[in-house]
Amino acid sequence: MNFLKKLFRKKEDSALLTPKDVEKYYDEWTDRYMDGFGDTFQSYRTESLPALLDYIIQSSGMRDDQTIIDAGCGVCGPAIYFATKLNVKIKALTISDYQCTIAEKKIRGNSLLKGQVEVRHGDFHQMEKYYPETSVDLIYFLESLVHSSDIPQALNSCKRVLRKGGRVYIKDLYYNKVEDKKLQKEIEETIRNLNKGFSLRVEKIDVLKKMVSDAGFKIIMCRPLQIPLYPEIGNRFVANNNITIYKSQKGLYDGKGVTYLAYYETLIEKA
Ligand SMILES: C[S@@+](CC[C@H](N)C(=O)[O-])C[C@H]1O[C@@H](n2cnc3c(N)ncnc32)[C@H](O)[C@@H]1O
């Protein structure tokens, strides 16, 4: 990338998104997410939701007796599921106060939970403010790190609260990569629209890998998700909310244009 392009990209990127912007977005949009997605706000999902959440348990290595942070917890659909399946303690964190209030009600109303899930409002770039240092076994980000414009800071925060050998599991969306230059440009335009429409800051998977290594983590796994995608719920959400994604999109979104996203899961370890 030449100097001018780099400067331009930096300016454009840093102007994009702050945790405050994301907070405002979710305070305003959470009701629509609950209408469209239920209590788990993930675009890459399987037809059966338990199948997705069981897969995440397996892939992240989640197990009994762990202390866990759910970084970007939504309304705690996943955290409540995990805590009713395993004897884990989950500290759930969301940037949206509104989500926090809904999640608190859901936790209180679930008779299967024995005080295992607590939720708070806060920023995953600053977890050391809320949780003791070196106290956590596992941190997971489920389609939440994609909202960050400062992933190195979020990773640094993970390092502070994780115990030695503790792990971070990241399930997220990235730029799809193709050989054809014209198509790649189309992907980039499409992702710019996606970023605007959903308050995101989609990255390239190679960029994430470099950030993870630069932060001093060991990569245990980084691979495309190994479960079949059921896109209908996400596609319907985009259409129902009149969001324009494709440059040439005339009517409602139908998900039938260029495949612009690649979904990966990444598991990393603090040395
Ligand atoms: C697409 S939703 C996913 C929610 C949840 N992981 C799930 O699977 O249902 C993204 C979540 O990330 C949270 N989030 C985004 N930026 C955050 C930040 N800086 N600190 C804490 N939470 C954040 C949002 O509040 C929202 O709950």
The ligand as an SDF file (V2000), in Angstrom:
LIG
                    3D

 27 29  0  0  0  0  0  0  0  0999 V2000
  -23.6000   -9.2400   16.8810 C   0  0  0  0  0  0  0  0  0  0  0  0
  -23.7880   -8.9880   18.6140 S   0  0  0  0  0  0  0  0  0  0  0  0
  -23.3740  -10.6060   19.2290 C   0  0  0  0  0  0  0  0  0  0  0  0
  -23.9340  -10.8250   20.6080 C   0  0  0  0  0  0  0  0  0  0  0  0
  -23.6380  -12.1810   21.2410 C   0  0  0  0  0  0  0  0  0  0  0  0
  -22.2320  -12.5150   21.1750 N   0  0  0  0  0  0  0  0  0  0  0  0
  -24.4720  -13.2790   20.6450 C   0  0  0  0  0  0  0  0  0  0  0  0
  -23.9060  -14.2440   20.1150 O   0  0  0  0  0  0  0  0  0  0  0  0
  -25.7120  -13.1940   20.7480 O   0  0  0  0  0  0  0  0  0  0  0  0
  -22.3390   -8.0360   19.0650 C   0  0  0  0  0  0  0  0  0  0  0  0
  -22.2310   -7.7340   20.5380 C   0  0  0  0  0  0  0  0  0  0  0  0
  -20.9590   -7.1250   20.8060 O   0  0  0  0  0  0  0  0  0  0  0  0
  -21.1270   -6.1350   21.7990 C   0  0  0  0  0  0  0  0  0  0  0  0
  -20.0080   -5.1870   21.7260 N   0  0  0  0  0  0  0  0  0  0  0  0
  -19.5420   -4.5220   20.6400 C   0  0  0  0  0  0  0  0  0  0  0  0
  -18.5060   -3.7360   20.9620 N   0  0  0  0  0  0  0  0  0  0  0  0
  -18.2930   -3.9190   22.2950 C   0  0  0  0  0  0  0  0  0  0  0  0
  -17.3480   -3.3970   23.2240 C   0  0  0  0  0  0  0  0  0  0  0  0
  -16.4280   -2.5140   22.8600 N   0  0  0  0  0  0  0  0  0  0  0  0
  -17.4110   -3.8390   24.5000 N   0  0  0  0  0  0  0  0  0  0  0  0
  -18.3660   -4.7370   24.9090 C   0  0  0  0  0  0  0  0  0  0  0  0
  -19.2940   -5.2440   24.0740 N   0  0  0  0  0  0  0  0  0  0  0  0
  -19.2520   -4.8480   22.7820 C   0  0  0  0  0  0  0  0  0  0  0  0
  -22.4730   -5.5310   21.4830 C   0  0  0  0  0  0  0  0  0  0  0  0
  -23.0030   -4.8610   22.5950 O   0  0  0  0  0  0  0  0  0  0  0  0
  -23.2640   -6.7790   21.1200 C   0  0  0  0  0  0  0  0  0  0  0  0
  -23.7800   -7.3480   22.2850 O   0  0  0  0  0  0  0  0  0  0  0  0
  1  2  1  0
  2  3  1  0
  2 10  1  0
  3  4  1  0
  4  5  1  0
  5  6  1  0
  5  7  1  0
  7  8  2  0
  7  9  1  0
 10 11  1  0
 11 12  1  0
 11 26  1  0
 12 13  1  0
 13 14  1  0
 13 24  1  0
 14 15  1  0
 14 23  1  0
 15 16  2  0
 16 17  1  0
 17 18  1  0
 17 23  2  0
 18 19  1  0
 18 20  2  0
 20 21  1  0
 21 22  2  0
 22 23  1  0
 24 25  1  0
 24 26  1  0
 26 27  1  0
M  CHG  2   2   1   9  -1
M  END
$$$$
